[in-house]
Amino acid sequence: MIRMTPIVALDVADLGQVTVLLEQLSVEPRPTIKVGMELFYHFGPAIVKQIQQAGFSVFLDLKLHDIPNTVARTMKVIGELGVQLTTIHAAGGAAMLEAGQRGLISGARSAGIEPAKLLAVTQLTSIDEYVLHEQQHVNISLSESVQSYARLSEAAGLPGVICSAQEVELIRAVVAPSFLCITPGIRPVDAQQDDQKRIVTPTQARQLGSNGIVVGRPITQSLDPRKAYQQIATEFMEESK
């Protein structure tokens, strides 16, 4: 099974802090750096280039969700940036997912580079059964919703999804073995839960079959981000004994 080095979420908006964190994370195995909305909206494509020039792969996590034509055109721009991973909301439907994939491939082709892997967001890790039923008025369970979105994403030609590690086994039951499950909501045992509800440890994510994990504050807000990253990487990457 493919197991990626951990993805570190730079959910900050200060360029100086970004520079310091990149220096601290210049270790092996080198992480992929996640650029989210806050950082990208502050600095635009320039921040992607800065991270790439520092020797890191980039996961551009913008979670596109719009009409298919808009998504296709936006994904073409993203495809030209040379990022390795990017995201789209599965809730946008098959036409939007397919348009996003086409746009991403088109952008990469025009830039003469390999296209990024387009990952569909199933349900955010801040969503629980109460929010799903009482606020979104969805009449199936959270796990059924995640399974449905995973099947839809695979049928649309996407290589994987973003999901809670708690849902990986459910997804594996309905998709091909090569389908990727990248899991946020990762917290070491002694870390705060913050605003995410469906969380697991790096060891649990590995045992549950995650292909990759996304970790933010437990690393970036640590007193020693390098040490925190290395501990998490070791915990996730080691083979089961």
C-alpha angles and dihedrals in degrees: 000000000000112000117184127205110262119281114230116211111218094200093170135108101208117098093205091055090050091053093049093047092049090053091049092049095050091112138108128296083039114217127229110244119230116215110197134188097280096053095039095047090051098048108012125204091339091075090054091053092047092054092046091050088053088061102259133126113234132227106197104202108190098136097217116213117168141103113315097253093052092047092049093052093046093047089053088060091047090048090059092056096071097233119157100220136021137168145234132178113257088208088074090078137238097296092054093046092050092046090051092051092049092049093049093051091046092052093048091048092052090051093046094238139115113276120248121250108258111218123192120222108229103185125341114249088239090066120093134174093274094054091043095052106028101036105024094033093222110160099205128074123271091249092051090049091052092048091049093050091048092053090047092050094049091048089052090057100256117145097222153334143247109240144145113277086235088068100046095095091051091050094046088058092064106032138058118280091247093058110116124234112194113186131205123181091076117156130169113237094262097043128106118258093225113180098331118100106185101058136156137177123256090254092051091049090053092047091048092054105256114167092206141000133217117215126177126155098025085064106027094044094042120114086236110029093179093055092043091052094047092051092050092045092051092048094050101037100046117103118248110263 
